[in-house]
């Protein structure tokens, strides 16, 4: 009898151990994180917006008016004080520039070293995070207005709307901006301010929007589309190029009302109100899988705002972030991990290096290592390469290209006056590529190969003016042209103007301009013109301030050479001043 009881006890013990082992295996596979954070740092204030992670660093804004940056290892990199209360929206460009707004309407750009680059008074506070364009331009959202600016802070265009934007704007796959207005109208603005409108078939305002791309085998390109999801579970596709709508509600039946969506190629991940995530194949028009996330019933409102939810979809997988935690999924539906957060003051941020950053209501920033995988996309020090370009660096011939008298003094002055007025009024807009093409043709008229023999030569002072005006509408796409102009134009005053324009634009992530400057300073082709060397000095200081390290390291070396006693006194003094400014 005792033997029988012992056998029963051993059998129960084996079953319990087996059950515990299986459960442990499940939790290990799902990676439910309950461990202590990788590191924590005191912020000196309450977090007022979600952190923004980029290239092994993170920035976070606090209610005391500070913007602080930390390395992925928890080291404080810099602490910038904005001089007033901040809005809870931080954005970072490829160069690592942080854009933050004060509640009094001041927009501020801070470089990757924590140095203020510029301020611009918009008079009203921003209401959504700034979006960054492919060439570094920024789209700034006010209550009923959108402003497009260069990375250097010059206004390219603005648009005012009668109705408010109700969902956080997104950048589409063609580099434009998608807005959802309070009456349900969908607006798409291209990078130059041209607007196209679409009124969805469904009634009401979408609760989630995602940008998609569909292969178009007939024309060997990609069809751009917008996915709209509604409270009543309707799903609709809008193809802007064809001005066509397609309802998918009958073919893609969501099991719960949607709360958020994010797209990649022709697939979209949709977060449902019951806390589950569904992956939709829009080209096959079917639901690929549905999985539970970390979200529990009642944790999200029926219509989340811009600060309640964030979703990511990249080559690693799909990620859902809320104040209560985060979840990660592979594209084939396996749940990688979930984490629950307590006392988070804002949405967390998930970096490309697999670290989750969360700002707590206890004034502490927490970092959790959730993945050892990193993105397959190469991560240069200045962030990912843009998905495309806007064609402003090689805009093609202007409408004046075949006009024989386009370079006579009268025609040039009329055109210069038109472009100056547009720049002054912040109304470059749809004429941006036309203006850029004409200015490049004018500034580069002596280096064009082959140069039209029938065209009269453009005088140096006109080439100088064209180069200088390019600075006010230029971007990183313009840098190759200006660097080439600097290297090849025979006139020192034109070379100086090209260098000055590069300095005003401020961005040079590939280091093209800095290499051109080095070639002009060092043997065997060292420049001996005082004006050109002074322009190089000023431009190098500007590039170094804007981009910060590692570009500034090369810039400091060049400035050190220019500050030597074998240089012109004007050049030496300016180089020493630029070095002092960089060290402050």
C-alpha positions as CSV (number, residue, x, y, z in Angstrom):
1,X,0.0,0.0,0.0
2,X,2.9,2.4,0.9
3,X,4.6,1.4,-2.3
4,X,1.4,2.3,-4.3
5,X,1.2,5.7,-2.6
6,X,4.8,6.4,-3.4
7,X,4.3,5.6,-7.0
8,X,1.3,7.9,-7.2
9,X,3.3,10.7,-5.5
10,X,6.2,10.2,-7.9
11,X,3.9,10.3,-10.9
12,X,2.3,13.5,-9.7
13,X,5.7,15.0,-9.1
14,X,6.9,14.1,-12.6
15,X,3.7,15.6,-14.1
16,X,4.2,18.8,-12.1
17,X,7.9,19.1,-13.1
18,X,6.9,18.4,-16.7
19,X,4.2,21.1,-16.6
20,X,6.6,23.6,-15.0
21,X,9.2,22.8,-17.6
22,X,6.8,23.3,-20.5
23,X,5.5,26.6,-19.0
24,X,9.1,27.7,-18.5
25,X,9.8,26.9,-22.1
26,X,6.7,28.9,-23.3
27,X,7.7,31.9,-21.2
28,X,11.3,31.6,-22.4
29,X,10.1,31.6,-26.0
30,X,7.7,34.6,-25.5
31,X,10.4,36.3,-23.3
32,X,8.0,38.0,-20.8
33,X,10.4,40.5,-19.2
34,X,10.2,41.0,-15.5
35,X,14.0,41.5,-14.9
36,X,15.6,44.7,-13.7
37,X,16.4,47.3,-16.3
38,X,19.7,47.4,-18.1
39,X,20.3,50.8,-16.5
40,X,18.4,53.7,-15.0
41,X,19.2,57.4,-14.9
42,X,17.7,60.3,-12.9
43,X,16.3,63.0,-15.2
44,X,15.8,65.8,-12.7
45,X,12.2,66.3,-13.9
46,X,9.1,64.5,-15.2
47,X,9.1,63.2,-18.7
48,X,6.7,65.1,-20.9
49,X,7.0,63.1,-24.2
50,X,8.1,59.8,-25.5
51,X,11.9,59.3,-25.7
52,X,13.4,59.2,-29.3
53,X,16.1,56.6,-29.9
54,X,18.6,56.8,-32.8
55,X,22.0,55.3,-33.5
56,X,22.8,54.0,-30.0
57,X,21.5,57.1,-28.2
58,X,18.2,58.5,-26.9
59,X,16.9,62.0,-26.2
60,X,14.1,62.8,-23.7
61,X,12.3,66.1,-22.8
62,X,11.3,67.0,-19.2
63,X,8.9,69.4,-17.7
64,X,11.7,71.6,-16.5
65,X,12.5,72.7,-20.0
66,X,15.5,70.4,-20.5
67,X,16.3,68.1,-23.4
68,X,18.8,65.4,-22.4
69,X,20.6,62.8,-24.4
70,X,22.0,59.5,-23.2
71,X,24.1,56.8,-24.8
72,X,22.7,53.3,-25.1
73,X,24.9,52.4,-22.2
74,X,23.4,55.1,-19.9
75,X,26.0,57.8,-20.1
76,X,24.7,61.4,-20.1
77,X,25.9,62.9,-23.4
78,X,24.5,66.4,-23.1
79,X,21.8,68.4,-21.3
80,X,20.2,71.4,-23.2
81,X,18.0,73.9,-21.4
82,X,15.4,75.5,-23.7
83,X,14.7,78.5,-21.5
84,X,11.0,77.8,-21.1
85,X,8.3,75.1,-21.1
86,X,8.5,72.5,-23.8
87,X,5.8,70.8,-25.8
88,X,5.8,67.0,-25.5
89,X,7.1,66.3,-29.1
90,X,10.7,65.5,-30.0
91,X,11.9,64.5,-33.5
92,X,15.4,63.7,-34.7
93,X,16.9,64.0,-38.2
94,X,19.4,61.7,-39.9
95,X,22.1,64.0,-38.7
96,X,21.0,63.6,-35.1
97,X,19.5,67.1,-34.9
98,X,16.6,67.2,-32.4
99,X,13.6,69.4,-33.1
100,X,11.6,70.5,-30.1
101,X,9.0,73.3,-29.6
102,X,8.3,75.6,-26.7
103,X,4.8,76.2,-25.6
104,X,5.1,79.9,-26.7
105,X,5.6,78.8,-30.3
106,X,9.4,78.8,-30.5
107,X,10.7,75.9,-32.6
108,X,14.3,75.0,-31.7
109,X,16.9,72.8,-33.5
110,X,19.6,71.2,-31.3
111,X,22.5,69.3,-32.9
112,X,23.8,65.9,-31.9
113,X,26.2,67.4,-29.4
114,X,23.5,69.4,-27.6
115,X,24.3,72.7,-29.2
116,X,21.5,75.0,-30.3
117,X,21.5,75.6,-34.0
118,X,18.6,78.0,-34.5
119,X,15.3,79.2,-33.2
120,X,12.2,80.2,-35.2
121,X,9.1,81.9,-33.8
122,X,6.0,80.2,-35.2
123,X,3.8,82.2,-32.8
124,X,1.7,79.1,-32.0
125,X,2.9,75.8,-30.4
126,X,3.4,72.7,-32.5
127,X,0.7,70.0,-32.0
128,X,2.4,66.9,-33.4
129,X,6.0,65.8,-33.7
130,X,8.0,67.3,-36.6
131,X,8.3,64.9,-39.5
132,X,11.7,64.7,-41.4
133,X,11.8,64.6,-45.2
134,X,14.2,62.6,-47.3
135,X,16.5,65.5,-47.8
136,X,16.4,66.7,-44.2
137,X,13.6,69.3,-44.7
138,X,11.1,69.4,-41.8
139,X,7.3,69.5,-41.8
140,X,6.0,71.4,-38.8
141,X,2.4,71.0,-37.6
142,X,0.4,73.7,-36.0
143,X,-3.3,73.7,-35.1
144,X,-4.6,74.4,-38.6
145,X,-1.3,75.0,-40.5
146,X,1.7,73.1,-41.8
147,X,5.1,74.8,-42.4
148,X,7.9,73.2,-44.4
149,X,11.4,74.4,-43.6
150,X,14.9,73.5,-44.6
151,X,17.2,71.9,-42.1
152,X,18.8,75.3,-41.6
153,X,15.5,76.9,-40.6
154,X,14.4,78.7,-43.8
155,X,10.7,78.4,-44.7
156,X,10.0,76.9,-48.1
157,X,6.2,77.0,-48.0
158,X,3.2,76.8,-45.6
159,X,-0.4,75.8,-45.9
160,X,-3.4,76.8,-43.8
161,X,-6.5,74.6,-43.5
162,X,-10.1,75.3,-42.3
163,X,-10.3,72.1,-40.4
164,X,-8.1,70.6,-37.7
165,X,-5.9,67.5,-38.2
166,X,-7.3,64.7,-35.9
167,X,-4.7,61.9,-36.3
168,X,-0.9,62.1,-36.0
169,X,0.4,62.9,-39.5
170,X,2.5,60.3,-41.2
171,X,5.0,60.4,-44.0
172,X,4.0,58.2,-46.9
173,X,6.3,56.0,-49.0
174,X,6.8,58.7,-51.6
175,X,8.2,61.2,-49.1
176,X,5.0,63.2,-48.8
177,X,2.7,63.8,-45.8
178,X,-0.8,62.3,-45.1
179,X,-3.3,64.3,-43.0
180,X,-6.7,63.2,-41.7
181,X,-9.0,66.1,-41.1
182,X,-11.8,66.3,-38.6
183,X,-14.5,65.7,-41.3
184,X,-12.8,62.5,-42.5
185,X,-11.1,64.1,-45.6
186,X,-7.7,62.7,-46.4
187,X,-5.1,65.1,-47.6
188,X,-1.7,64.3,-49.2
189,X,0.9,67.0,-49.5
190,X,4.0,66.3,-51.6
191,X,7.4,67.8,-50.4
192,X,6.7,71.0,-52.4
193,X,3.3,71.8,-50.9
194,X,1.1,70.5,-53.7
195,X,-2.1,69.1,-52.2
196,X,-4.4,66.3,-53.3
197,X,-7.6,65.5,-51.5
198,X,-9.7,62.3,-51.3
199,X,-13.0,61.8,-49.5
200,X,-13.3,58.1,-48.4
201,X,-16.3,56.1,-49.2
202,X,-16.8,55.0,-45.6
203,X,-18.7,57.3,-43.2
204,X,-16.9,59.0,-40.3
205,X,-13.3,59.6,-39.5
206,X,-10.7,56.9,-39.7
207,X,-9.2,55.7,-36.4
208,X,-5.9,54.5,-38.0
209,X,-3.9,55.2,-41.2
210,X,-1.0,53.4,-42.8
211,X,1.1,54.0,-45.9
212,X,1.6,51.1,-48.3
213,X,3.3,50.2,-51.6
214,X,2.0,47.7,-54.1
215,X,4.1,46.2,-56.9
216,X,2.9,47.4,-60.4
217,X,4.3,44.8,-62.8
218,X,2.8,46.5,-65.8
219,X,4.8,49.7,-65.3
220,X,7.7,48.2,-63.3
221,X,7.1,50.6,-60.4
222,X,5.3,50.8,-57.1
223,X,1.8,52.0,-56.5
224,X,1.4,54.2,-53.5
225,X,-1.7,53.6,-51.4
226,X,-3.1,54.6,-48.0
227,X,-4.9,52.2,-45.7
228,X,-7.8,53.5,-43.7
229,X,-9.4,51.6,-40.8
230,X,-12.6,52.6,-39.1
231,X,-14.4,52.1,-35.8
232,X,-17.0,49.9,-37.5
233,X,-14.2,47.6,-38.8
234,X,-14.4,48.9,-42.3
235,X,-11.1,48.8,-44.3
236,X,-10.5,51.0,-47.3
237,X,-7.6,51.6,-49.7
238,X,-6.9,54.9,-51.4
239,X,-4.6,54.9,-54.5
240,X,-3.7,58.6,-54.8
241,X,-2.2,58.4,-58.3
242,X,-5.3,56.9,-59.7
243,X,-7.7,58.8,-57.4
244,X,-9.4,55.5,-56.7
245,X,-10.9,54.0,-53.6
246,X,-11.3,50.3,-52.9
247,X,-13.3,48.9,-50.0
248,X,-12.0,45.8,-48.4
249,X,-14.3,45.5,-45.4
250,X,-16.2,42.5,-46.8
251,X,-13.0,40.6,-47.6
252,X,-10.9,41.4,-44.6
253,X,-13.1,41.0,-41.5
254,X,-11.4,42.3,-38.4
255,X,-12.5,40.5,-35.3
256,X,-12.4,43.7,-33.2
257,X,-12.5,47.5,-33.9
258,X,-9.0,48.8,-34.8
259,X,-7.0,51.3,-32.8
260,X,-3.8,51.6,-34.8
261,X,-2.1,50.5,-38.0
262,X,1.4,50.6,-39.6
263,X,2.3,49.5,-43.1
264,X,5.3,48.0,-44.8
265,X,5.3,47.3,-48.6
266,X,1.9,45.7,-49.2
267,X,1.3,44.4,-45.6
268,X,-0.3,46.2,-42.7
269,X,-0.2,45.4,-39.0
270,X,-3.4,46.5,-37.2
271,X,-3.8,46.7,-33.4
272,X,-7.3,45.8,-32.3
273,X,-9.3,47.1,-29.3
274,X,-9.1,43.7,-27.6
275,X,-5.3,44.0,-27.5
276,X,-4.5,41.6,-30.3
277,X,-2.4,42.3,-33.4
278,X,-3.4,41.2,-36.9
279,X,-1.2,41.2,-40.0
280,X,-3.0,41.9,-43.2
281,X,-1.8,41.0,-46.7
282,X,-3.5,43.7,-48.8
283,X,-2.3,42.2,-52.1
284,X,-3.8,38.8,-51.2
285,X,-6.7,40.4,-49.3
286,X,-6.5,38.1,-46.3
287,X,-5.5,38.1,-42.6
288,X,-2.1,36.3,-42.3
289,X,-2.2,35.9,-38.5
290,X,-3.5,37.3,-35.2
291,X,-1.6,37.4,-31.9
292,X,-2.2,38.7,-28.4
293,X,0.0,41.6,-27.2
294,X,0.8,43.0,-23.8
295,X,-2.3,45.2,-23.8
296,X,-5.1,44.3,-21.3
297,X,-8.8,45.2,-21.6
298,X,-9.5,48.9,-20.8
299,X,-5.9,50.1,-21.1
300,X,-6.5,52.0,-24.3
301,X,-9.4,54.4,-25.1
302,X,-11.7,53.6,-28.1
303,X,-10.0,56.3,-30.1
304,X,-6.4,56.7,-29.0
305,X,-4.7,60.0,-29.5
306,X,-1.2,60.7,-30.8
307,X,0.3,60.0,-27.3
308,X,-1.4,56.7,-26.5
309,X,0.0,54.3,-29.0
310,X,3.0,53.8,-31.4
311,X,3.6,51.0,-33.8
312,X,6.8,50.0,-35.8
313,X,7.1,47.7,-38.7
314,X,10.6,47.0,-40.2
315,X,12.7,44.1,-41.4
316,X,13.0,42.8,-37.8
317,X,9.3,42.5,-37.2
318,X,6.3,44.4,-35.7
319,X,6.4,46.3,-32.5
320,X,3.5,47.7,-30.4
321,X,4.3,50.4,-27.8
322,X,2.0,51.8,-25.1
323,X,2.5,53.4,-21.7
324,X,1.7,50.0,-20.1
325,X,4.4,48.1,-22.0
326,X,5.5,46.8,-25.4
327,X,5.3,43.7,-27.6
328,X,7.4,42.4,-30.4
329,X,6.4,40.0,-33.2
330,X,8.2,38.4,-36.1
331,X,6.6,39.0,-39.5
332,X,5.4,35.3,-39.6
333,X,3.4,35.8,-36.3
334,X,5.7,34.5,-33.6
335,X,5.7,36.6,-30.5
336,X,9.3,37.6,-29.6
337,X,8.7,39.2,-26.3
338,X,6.4,41.3,-24.2
339,X,7.2,43.7,-21.4
340,X,4.9,45.4,-18.8
341,X,5.8,48.9,-17.6
342,X,4.6,50.4,-14.4
343,X,4.4,54.2,-13.8
344,X,5.5,55.2,-17.3
345,X,4.9,58.9,-17.9
346,X,4.9,58.6,-21.7
347,X,5.2,56.1,-24.5
348,X,8.5,54.2,-24.5
349,X,10.9,54.2,-27.5
350,X,12.4,51.1,-29.1
351,X,15.8,51.6,-30.7
352,X,17.4,49.8,-33.6
353,X,19.8,48.2,-31.2
354,X,17.0,46.3,-29.4
355,X,16.8,48.6,-26.3
356,X,13.5,49.9,-25.0
357,X,13.6,53.3,-23.2
358,X,10.9,54.3,-20.8
359,X,10.5,57.6,-18.9
360,X,8.9,57.0,-15.5
361,X,6.7,59.3,-13.5
362,X,9.4,59.0,-10.8
363,X,11.7,61.2,-12.9
364,X,13.9,58.3,-14.0
365,X,14.7,57.0,-17.4
366,X,14.8,53.2,-17.7
367,X,16.5,51.1,-20.4
368,X,15.6,47.4,-21.1
369,X,17.6,45.1,-23.4
370,X,14.9,43.2,-25.2
371,X,16.6,41.9,-28.3
372,X,20.2,41.1,-29.3
373,X,19.2,41.4,-33.0
374,X,19.9,44.7,-34.7
375,X,18.4,45.9,-37.9
376,X,19.8,44.5,-41.1
377,X,20.0,48.0,-42.6
378,X,23.4,49.4,-42.2
379,X,23.3,52.1,-39.5
380,X,25.9,54.8,-40.4
381,X,26.7,57.2,-37.6
382,X,24.3,59.7,-39.1
383,X,21.3,57.3,-39.2
384,X,19.7,55.4,-42.0
385,X,20.0,56.5,-45.6
386,X,16.7,58.1,-46.8
387,X,14.3,56.0,-48.7
388,X,14.6,58.2,-51.8
389,X,15.3,61.7,-53.0
390,X,13.2,64.6,-54.1
391,X,15.2,65.3,-57.2
392,X,16.3,68.8,-56.1
393,X,20.0,67.9,-56.5
394,X,19.5,67.1,-60.2
395,X,16.2,68.7,-61.1
396,X,16.7,68.6,-64.9
397,X,16.5,71.6,-67.3
398,X,14.5,74.6,-66.3
399,X,11.8,76.0,-68.4
400,X,14.2,78.7,-69.5
401,X,16.9,76.3,-70.6
402,X,16.3,76.8,-74.3
403,X,15.7,80.6,-74.2
404,X,18.7,82.2,-75.9
405,X,18.6,85.5,-73.9
406,X,18.1,83.9,-70.5
407,X,21.6,85.0,-69.3
408,X,21.4,88.6,-70.4
409,X,21.5,91.1,-67.5
410,X,17.8,92.1,-67.7
411,X,16.5,88.5,-67.7
412,X,18.9,87.5,-64.9
413,X,17.9,90.4,-62.7
414,X,14.1,89.7,-63.2
415,X,14.6,86.1,-62.4
416,X,16.7,86.8,-59.3
417,X,14.1,89.3,-58.0
418,X,11.4,86.7,-58.4
419,X,13.3,84.1,-56.5
420,X,14.4,86.5,-53.8
421,X,10.8,87.5,-53.2
422,X,9.7,83.9,-52.9
423,X,12.4,83.1,-50.4
424,X,11.7,86.2,-48.4
425,X,7.9,85.3,-48.2
426,X,8.5,81.6,-47.5
427,X,6.6,80.9,-50.7
428,X,9.0,78.8,-52.8
429,X,6.6,75.9,-52.7
430,X,5.8,74.2,-56.0
431,X,8.5,76.3,-57.8
432,X,11.3,74.8,-55.8
433,X,12.6,72.4,-58.4
434,X,12.2,75.0,-61.2
435,X,14.1,77.6,-59.1
436,X,16.8,75.1,-58.2
437,X,17.3,74.0,-61.8
438,X,17.6,77.6,-63.0
439,X,20.0,78.6,-60.2
440,X,22.2,75.6,-60.9
441,X,22.2,76.4,-64.6
442,X,23.2,79.9,-63.8
443,X,25.8,79.2,-61.1
444,X,27.3,76.3,-63.0
445,X,27.2,77.8,-66.5
446,X,31.1,77.7,-66.8
447,X,31.4,74.1,-65.6
448,X,28.6,72.6,-67.7
449,X,30.0,69.9,-70.0
450,X,29.5,70.3,-72.8
451,X,28.6,74.0,-72.5
452,X,26.3,75.4,-75.2
453,X,28.5,77.5,-77.5
454,X,25.6,79.7,-78.6
455,X,24.8,80.8,-75.0
456,X,26.6,84.0,-73.9
457,X,28.8,83.6,-70.8
458,X,27.4,84.4,-67.3
459,X,29.4,87.0,-65.4
460,X,31.0,86.0,-62.1
461,X,28.8,88.2,-59.9
462,X,25.7,86.6,-61.4
463,X,27.1,83.1,-60.7
464,X,27.8,84.3,-57.2
465,X,24.2,85.4,-56.6
466,X,22.9,82.1,-57.9
467,X,25.0,80.1,-55.6
468,X,24.1,82.3,-52.6
469,X,20.3,82.0,-53.3
470,X,20.7,78.2,-53.5
471,X,21.7,78.3,-49.8
472,X,18.1,79.3,-48.8
473,X,16.4,76.5,-50.6
474,X,19.2,73.9,-50.5
475,X,19.4,70.6,-48.7
476,X,21.8,67.7,-48.5
477,X,20.7,66.9,-52.1
478,X,22.2,70.3,-53.2
479,X,25.6,69.6,-51.6
480,X,27.2,67.6,-54.5
481,X,26.4,70.4,-57.0
482,X,27.9,73.1,-54.7
483,X,30.9,71.0,-53.9
484,X,31.5,70.4,-57.6
485,X,31.0,74.2,-58.2
486,X,33.6,75.0,-55.5
487,X,36.1,72.6,-56.9
488,X,35.8,73.5,-60.6
489,X,34.8,77.1,-61.1
490,X,37.9,79.2,-62.1
491,X,36.8,82.4,-60.2
492,X,37.7,82.7,-56.5
493,X,34.6,84.8,-55.7
494,X,32.4,82.0,-57.1
495,X,34.2,79.4,-55.2
496,X,33.9,81.5,-52.0
497,X,30.1,81.8,-52.7
498,X,29.8,78.0,-53.1
499,X,31.6,77.4,-49.8
500,X,29.4,80.0,-48.0
501,X,26.2,78.3,-49.4
502,X,27.4,74.9,-48.2
503,X,27.9,76.4,-44.7
504,X,24.5,77.9,-44.6
505,X,22.8,74.7,-45.7
506,X,24.7,73.0,-42.9
507,X,24.3,69.3,-43.7
508,X,27.0,67.2,-45.2
509,X,26.4,63.6,-43.9
510,X,28.6,62.0,-46.6
511,X,31.4,64.5,-46.1
512,X,31.5,65.5,-49.7
513,X,32.0,69.2,-49.1
514,X,34.5,68.7,-46.3
515,X,36.7,66.6,-48.7
516,X,36.5,69.3,-51.3
517,X,37.6,71.8,-48.7
518,X,40.5,69.6,-47.6
519,X,41.7,69.2,-51.2
520,X,41.7,73.0,-51.6
521,X,43.7,73.5,-48.4
522,X,46.3,70.7,-48.6
523,X,49.0,70.2,-51.2
524,X,49.4,69.6,-54.1
525,X,46.5,71.8,-55.1
526,X,46.4,74.2,-52.1
527,X,44.5,77.4,-52.7
528,X,46.4,80.7,-52.0
529,X,43.4,83.1,-52.2
530,X,42.5,84.7,-48.9
531,X,38.8,85.1,-49.7
532,X,38.4,81.4,-50.6
533,X,40.3,80.2,-47.5
534,X,38.2,82.5,-45.3
535,X,35.0,81.1,-46.9
536,X,36.3,77.5,-46.3
537,X,37.0,78.4,-42.7
538,X,33.5,79.7,-42.0
539,X,31.8,76.9,-43.9
540,X,33.8,74.2,-42.0
541,X,32.9,75.7,-38.7
542,X,29.2,75.8,-39.7
543,X,29.2,72.2,-40.9
544,X,31.0,71.0,-37.7
545,X,28.4,72.8,-35.5
546,X,25.5,71.5,-37.4
547,X,26.5,67.8,-37.7
548,X,28.7,67.4,-34.6
549,X,31.0,64.4,-34.3
550,X,32.4,62.5,-36.2
551,X,32.2,65.1,-39.0
552,X,33.3,67.8,-36.6
553,X,36.4,65.8,-35.8
554,X,37.6,66.1,-39.4
555,X,36.4,69.8,-39.3
556,X,38.5,70.5,-36.3
557,X,41.6,69.0,-37.9
558,X,41.0,71.3,-41.0
559,X,40.4,74.3,-38.8
560,X,43.6,73.6,-36.9
561,X,45.5,73.6,-40.2
562,X,43.9,76.9,-41.2
563,X,44.8,78.4,-37.8
564,X,48.5,77.9,-38.3
565,X,51.0,80.8,-38.4
566,X,51.7,80.2,-42.1
567,X,48.2,81.3,-43.0
568,X,46.8,84.7,-43.8
569,X,46.1,86.6,-40.6
570,X,42.4,87.0,-41.4
571,X,42.1,83.2,-42.1
572,X,44.1,82.3,-39.0
573,X,42.0,84.5,-36.7
574,X,38.7,83.2,-38.1
575,X,39.9,79.6,-37.8
576,X,40.9,80.2,-34.2
577,X,37.5,81.8,-33.5
578,X,35.6,78.8,-35.0
579,X,37.7,76.4,-32.9
580,X,36.8,78.3,-29.8
581,X,33.1,78.3,-30.7
582,X,33.2,74.5,-31.2
583,X,34.8,73.9,-27.8
584,X,32.3,76.1,-25.9
